[in-house]
Each structure stands twice: as structure tokens, then as C-alpha cells.
Amino acid sequence: MPTKTDSTSQTRNTVYVAVFAAMIAAMGLLPPITLGIIPVPITLQTLGVMLAGALLGPWRGALASLVVVVLSLAGLPLLSGGRGGLGVLFGPTGGYLVGWIFGSLVIGALFKYWVLRNENKGVRFVSGLISVLLGGVVVIYLFGVPWTAATTGLGLGTSLLGSLGFLPGDVFKAVVTTLVALTVHRSYRGLMG
Amino acid sequence: MIASKNSSYLARIKPGWKFGALLVLSISLYLIDSWQLLLLSFILSIVLLLSAKVGFKQLRMPLMSLAMILSVVFVLLGLQTDWGNAIVSVLRLLTMCLFAYSVSLTTSFDAMLELFQQVASPLRFIGANPAQIALGLSMTIRFIPELKKVYLEVSEAQHARGLGNNPLAVSVPLVIRSLKIADETAEALDARGYDSAPYRR
């Protein structure tokens, strides 16, 4: 296994980050899915954020999210619904965007140091699901909800209540992420080095 | 939201100044509580946006999604506290977003990226490599249409197998193929001797 300072693995790391950032962006271009039981349409973008962490590990995963945030703030319409530009950061939903970076970081760290070290299949799935929910839901909401509360003047409770509409979709995405990540890690060993 | 050939006076100001002004403005907007002052700054932001000769085609979509969020916030705030408070909060957010739009729409994407690079340049001292960052950003932009194409191919193939609605049947091949694209690109870069050794001083 090449070491971190090896230039070969440096290039590979950069390309991995770019491809996953592009995946997050491409998922924002797809039309949102509506499941019959859930009133709020599901955008696939956070699925990409979760996958980046679960597959690439903490640093590269966080960088992939960071790249999307930087490019969309710079003006590319990469966020779902064709949003982009500085207005997103100053608006009520800016916190979720910042939360992505830390969300993939947490998911990546938990996958690298906990989930993938479990041998038992069931334990692996449960620990993976817990990790994705922790990073992809709890951490992202931890940034998003207070941000909404601060920018709009709504109370924390109301902001949280408003974001709960997205919870079923996020849980669904977390399950998909865990299954995909564990399947891919089985066939693509050494992805996290 | 990108400045498409905007030639107003705002486009000639350095992006750093515009961004700095936006930051100061938004912080001061949070400190203002009187609706008269906020209304004044709201009118100012509209005047600024109009004077920058921004194309309204570009503004329609973001304004619509913003209006949707703000109307929900307005109703919730009005019911929860009082309507005066709701007006102040919504006016403040609207003003801030309009100011942000006038910066975004008068600054080219290149100039904005350059500004971010300047802001991030101190990171060099903890081992970040500017050439590596530039490569990553430009590759991302190149890969977006590529990955969208891969997604459409995969979902079409799975539809033919009757698995089009199965998220796993679509995501797993999508991820595997993305990783393959990444590996091939990294190999191609190495084969051409692209030097990505850490920046040495």
C-alpha cells in the first residue's frame, strides 16, 4: 500500500474526491423522487454526501462535499433545483450545506475506524446504519436547524419541526447508503487505504 | 447563478471588495431591528440589483424558491410571535439574498474561484497543494456530465430488467462505475507523468 506522501496515491486521492464531488452534483441535477407515503420529495443530493463519506473515508469524503459547496457558492447551479451562488449561504438553508462537509467527515471516520472492522455481517449493517444516521442526519441537522433558527428568528423547536418533514427521506437514503457502501466495500477492498 | 457577460460598474469592482462588503452588510443587517431601516435597505438592495443590469431570466428560479421558503417562515413566525416580527425577519432575509445575488451575478465564476483560492492560500502552510486543488475543482466540473450520463445508462439498463425502481440496483453499479472512471483517470494522469508531489518550499 503506498504511503500518503506517495505522489501516485496523491493523484488518486484527488481524482476520487473529484469523481465523488461530481456524483453529488450530478445527483442534484436529477429530478426529486416522490414516494407515495412521504409528502416531501426526496432529492438525491444528500445520498451522494453520505456515500462520499462511507466510501472514501473522513478526509476525502469531507473534501468531496467541500468541493461541491465551494463550486456552488462560486456560482455554479449545482444544488437541487438549480440553486447556487452566495445567496444560498446567506439564506435559511445555508447551514445544511455547511453540515454536509462535517456529515461526510463523521460518516467517513465511523466507517473507517468502526464499521469496516466488524466481521459479523449483521453487526456491520447495524453499525453502518447508525454511522450514516449519525453523520448524515444528526450532524447535518445540527448545523442546519440552528442556522434556520438564527437567520429567520424562528425558535429552535419550530425549525426542528420544519426539518422533520425531510426525516423519512433521509432515513431511506441512510439505509440505501449503508447497503451500497457495504456491498461496494466487499468488492472494492482497500478503498480507504 | 453566474454573471453572464455583465458589464455594469459592479462587475468592475474587485470580487474581494464585493465579498467583504456583503459580509459586513449581512452582519449589520442582523443588528438592525427597526423595520423602517430594514425597508430602506431592502429598497437599496433592489436599486443595486437593478442598477447592475442583471438579467431577470437568471433570477426567476432562485427568487421563486426563496419566496416559497420565506412565505413558510413568514406564516410560522407570524403565528408563533407577532406579525411585525415576521415582517422584520422576512425583510431582512430578502434584503440579504438580494445583496448576495447582486454580488454573484456581477462576478464571473473564474473571478469567484480565484477569490476562494486566495482565501484558502494560507492552507499551503499546512500541506495543501494549490495545483492539486485546482486540478480537483476542474476535474469535478468535467466529471459532472460524465456521471449524469453513467446514471442514465445504468437506470435505463435496470429498467429493462424491471429493476428501475430498486435504488440498490441503480446505486451499486453507479458507484462501481464511478470508481472505475476514477481509477482509469488516475492511471492516465500517472502514465502522463502528472506531478502531484506535495508543494515544497
Interface residues (C-beta under 8 A of the other chain):
Chain A: T5 S7 T8 Q10 T11 R12 T14 V15 Y16 V17 A18 V19 F20 A21 A22 M23 A25 A26 M27 L29 L30 L47 L51 L55 L63 V67 V68 V70 L71 L73 A74 G75 L76 P77 L78 G81 G82 R83 G84 G85 L86 G87 L89 F90 G91 P92 T93 T151 T152 G153 L154 G155 T158 G162 V176 L179 V180 T183 V184 S187 Y188 L191
Chain B: M1 I2 A3 F19 L22 S26 M61 P62 S65 L66 I69 V72 V73 L76 L77 Q80 T81 N85 V88 S89 V90 L93 M96 C97 F99 A100 Y101 V103 S104 L105 T107 F109 M112 L113 F116 N129 Q132 L135 G136 L137 M139 T140 I141 R142 F143 I144 P145 E146 L147 K148 Y151 P167 L168 S171 V172 L174 V175 I176 S178 L179 I181 A182 D183 T185 A186 L189 D190 Y194 D195 S196 A197 P198
